[in-house]
Every structure is written in structure tokens, then in C-alpha cells.
Amino acid sequence: MDLQEQLKKLFPEYQPSNEPEAVETQEHTLFIQKEPMICKYERRKGKATTLIEGYEGSDDDFKLLAKELKTKLSVGGTFKDGAIIIQGDYRDKIMNLLKEKGFKVKRVGG
């Protein structure tokens, strides 16, 4: 007995449709702020890290931005205490990516 027959026994009134479901995809727009975000270099436990701070929008938007940066750079990182922490010194690349998105970025440290 295949899956379709089992489903017919469980739900006799259900009529499957052959049309694919339309999924609406809407591009999420990030809040662009007037004040520049701060991109700084720090060493934590002897390892290089890049911190991005100063985002004025919602935390959910900042988390989406963190995820996008991590996937584009193919690096590890996290979102903690209102800051994005990226493993490694990627200040130049991060600043270019953020400028392409329309953010103002200020480089701090080294």
C-alpha cells in the first residue's frame, strides 16, 4: 500500500490538486541609519575578531545582516549583545559589503 492510498483512507474527503503552490517571496529591506556603524578589530584570546556595532534598527534585522555577512564571507561568527562578531580580520571586505547595501561605516582601530 503506497502513501497515496493510506492518505485516502485517513482523509476520504481530501482532493489533491496538481497545481504548485504559489509562494510569495518579498525582499526584506533593512533599516538604513544616519549614524555610521562601527567596524573594529579586536583580539580575543589571541585570535583576531571583527566587531560591527552601532546598528539602530531592530535586532531581527541585525541578525539577518549578520547571517548574510557570514555566508558571503564564508566565516564563522555570532550576534551577541547588539554586536556582530566575525572570526578573523575582515574589516575591508565587511566595510565594502555594508557600503554596497547603503550603510555608512566607520573604521576603528589599527
C-alpha positions as a Python dict, from the first residue, in 0.01 Angstrom:
ca = {
    (1, 'M'): (0, 0, 0),
    (2, 'D'): (156, 327, -107),
    (3, 'L'): (133, 664, 66),
    (4, 'Q'): (-146, 799, -157),
    (5, 'E'): (-374, 506, -69),
    (6, 'Q'): (-301, 547, 301),
    (7, 'L'): (-386, 916, 283),
    (8, 'K'): (-713, 841, 101),
    (9, 'K'): (-812, 604, 380),
    (10, 'L'): (-729, 856, 650),
    (11, 'F'): (-882, 1159, 471),
    (12, 'P'): (-1150, 1040, 224),
    (13, 'E'): (-1280, 1395, 152),
    (14, 'Y'): (-943, 1537, 56),
    (15, 'Q'): (-887, 1602, -315),
    (16, 'P'): (-521, 1664, -405),
    (17, 'S'): (-454, 1939, -657),
    (18, 'N'): (-185, 1913, -921),
    (19, 'E'): (-116, 2289, -924),
    (20, 'P'): (202, 2402, -749),
    (21, 'E'): (151, 2632, -454),
    (22, 'A'): (236, 2995, -516),
    (23, 'V'): (484, 3119, -260),
    (24, 'E'): (522, 3493, -232),
    (25, 'T'): (879, 3600, -177),
    (26, 'Q'): (926, 3954, -62),
    (27, 'E'): (1271, 4104, -26),
    (28, 'H'): (1329, 4221, 330),
    (29, 'T'): (1462, 4577, 344),
    (30, 'L'): (1698, 4672, 622),
    (31, 'F'): (1673, 4996, 816),
    (32, 'I'): (1936, 5239, 684),
    (33, 'Q'): (2052, 5471, 957),
    (34, 'K'): (2206, 5818, 958),
    (35, 'E'): (2486, 5745, 1204),
    (36, 'P'): (2773, 5524, 1082),
    (37, 'M'): (2814, 5171, 1209),
    (38, 'I'): (3146, 5096, 1377),
    (39, 'C'): (3368, 4824, 1235),
    (40, 'K'): (3660, 4747, 1464),
    (41, 'Y'): (3934, 4492, 1504),
    (42, 'E'): (3995, 4316, 1834),
    (43, 'R'): (4200, 4025, 1960),
    (44, 'R'): (4014, 3783, 2183),
    (45, 'K'): (4207, 3500, 2343),
    (46, 'G'): (4486, 3557, 2093),
    (47, 'K'): (4257, 3530, 1788),
    (48, 'A'): (4158, 3807, 1551),
    (49, 'T'): (3792, 3915, 1552),
    (50, 'T'): (3599, 4185, 1373),
    (51, 'L'): (3315, 4359, 1558),
    (52, 'I'): (3033, 4554, 1397),
    (53, 'E'): (2838, 4775, 1635),
    (54, 'G'): (2604, 5072, 1627),
    (55, 'Y'): (2302, 4944, 1435),
    (56, 'E'): (1991, 5142, 1532),
    (57, 'G'): (1726, 4916, 1375),
    (58, 'S'): (1564, 4606, 1523),
    (59, 'D'): (1767, 4311, 1648),
    (60, 'D'): (1598, 4080, 1395),
    (61, 'D'): (1726, 4294, 1108),
    (62, 'F'): (2074, 4299, 1260),
    (63, 'K'): (2066, 3918, 1292),
    (64, 'L'): (1971, 3890, 924),
    (65, 'L'): (2259, 4118, 835),
    (66, 'A'): (2495, 3905, 1046),
    (67, 'K'): (2381, 3589, 871),
    (68, 'E'): (2426, 3746, 529),
    (69, 'L'): (2777, 3870, 611),
    (70, 'K'): (2882, 3530, 745),
    (71, 'T'): (2757, 3348, 436),
    (72, 'K'): (2912, 3594, 190),
    (73, 'L'): (3249, 3581, 365),
    (74, 'S'): (3224, 3207, 443),
    (75, 'V'): (3337, 3260, 801),
    (76, 'G'): (3206, 3187, 1147),
    (77, 'G'): (3061, 3442, 1379),
    (78, 'T'): (2776, 3531, 1608),
    (79, 'F'): (2534, 3802, 1711),
    (80, 'K'): (2572, 3892, 2078),
    (81, 'D'): (2489, 4197, 2294),
    (82, 'G'): (2393, 4417, 1999),
    (83, 'A'): (2712, 4344, 1804),
    (84, 'I'): (2810, 4115, 1520),
    (85, 'I'): (3129, 3922, 1598),
    (86, 'I'): (3307, 3777, 1292),
    (87, 'Q'): (3602, 3539, 1327),
    (88, 'G'): (3908, 3689, 1160),
    (89, 'D'): (4013, 4031, 1034),
    (90, 'Y'): (3768, 4106, 751),
    (91, 'R'): (3722, 4480, 808),
    (92, 'D'): (3784, 4585, 447),
    (93, 'K'): (3553, 4324, 296),
    (94, 'I'): (3279, 4388, 553),
    (95, 'M'): (3301, 4764, 500),
    (96, 'N'): (3268, 4719, 123),
    (97, 'L'): (2967, 4487, 161),
    (98, 'L'): (2795, 4727, 400),
    (99, 'K'): (2863, 5027, 174),
    (100, 'E'): (2709, 4838, -119),
    (101, 'K'): (2396, 4792, 94),
    (102, 'G'): (2383, 5167, 164),
    (103, 'F'): (2522, 5176, 520),
    (104, 'K'): (2772, 5429, 644),
    (105, 'V'): (3065, 5254, 810),
    (106, 'K'): (3343, 5392, 1028),
    (107, 'R'): (3670, 5202, 1073),
    (108, 'V'): (3802, 5198, 1428),
    (109, 'G'): (4136, 5059, 1545),
    (110, 'G'): (4451, 4955, 1360),
}
